[in-house]
Amino acid sequence: MAQTVIIHIQGEDAVMGEVEQLPAPTDVLVTLTNPRRIDGKDLYYLAEGVVTVAWPLHRLNFIEITSARDEDEIMGFVRE
């Protein structure tokens, strides 16, 4: 089951996405599916249609693990 996480990349805005499993202490990459900004918008530096990205762990400050309940709170109010 995929978990929703927020990764904080050095020098960049936080990125939200899903991981199949959290990285182990021996891993060097974290693979994120459906990467997006916290507000749900596309990441400007990814090509259109990209669904999976791998970031080296040495570029990350930390990883937040969210629950389904928390994701609704993070997305916040959307004006239509």
BELZISUL-V317438 format. One record per backbone hydrogen bond with DSSP energy under -1.0 kcal/mol. CO is the residue of the C=O (numbers start at 1). NH is the residue of the N-H. If there is no record, write none. Layout:
co:CO nh:NH
co:CO nh:NH
//
This chain:
co:3 nh:19
co:4 nh:66
co:5 nh:17
co:6 nh:64
co:7 nh:15
co:8 nh:61
co:9 nh:12
co:15 nh:7
co:16 nh:36
co:17 nh:5
co:18 nh:33
co:19 nh:3
co:24 nh:27
co:28 nh:57
co:30 nh:55
co:32 nh:53
co:33 nh:18
co:36 nh:16
co:37 nh:40
co:41 nh:37
co:43 nh:46
co:47 nh:50
co:51 nh:34
co:53 nh:32
co:55 nh:30
co:56 nh:59
co:57 nh:60
co:59 nh:10
co:62 nh:8
co:64 nh:6
co:67 nh:71
co:70 nh:74
co:71 nh:75
co:72 nh:76
//
